[in-house]
Amino acid sequence: MAFHRAQDCEALTDGQALAERYGKEVATPHQVPLADAMSAGLGECFHCFPPGVPNDAKPCKVLVGGRWVDGLILRWFRGPDQRWKADVNFRQDAGRAQAVKDEAEIRPRT
């Protein structure tokens, strides 16, 4: 079991769907203080808290291969074309990837 940044974490929802498919009981996610989650022995979700990514990274959605996936904005900057760009860390396949994305490929996570 793990704790997540958001109730709509793709890894969480995918895991719940898989559990339901195999007839397992699935609980509704609920918000608890971080200290409570940690004292209960829960670990950080790999996709919500990837290694090497600061905890203050901003959650977002990133357009990857025509699909919006969970990501984290590491920093914003202006590109040579004067458009906003961001270094983002995002979910890709079963792991994580990092890339520079244009502002059109990033949106707030809701």
DAWO-V706613 format. One record per run of one state. SS is the DSSP state (H for helix, E for strand, - for the rest). FROM is the first residue (numbers start at 0). TO is the last residue. Records with the same first field share a line. If there is no record, write none. Layout:
SS: FROM-TO  FROM-TO
This chain:
-: 0-0  3-8  21-32  39-41  44-56  64-65  78-82  92-93  108-109
E: 1-2  42-43  57-63  66-77  83-91  94-101  105-107
H: 9-20  33-38  102-104
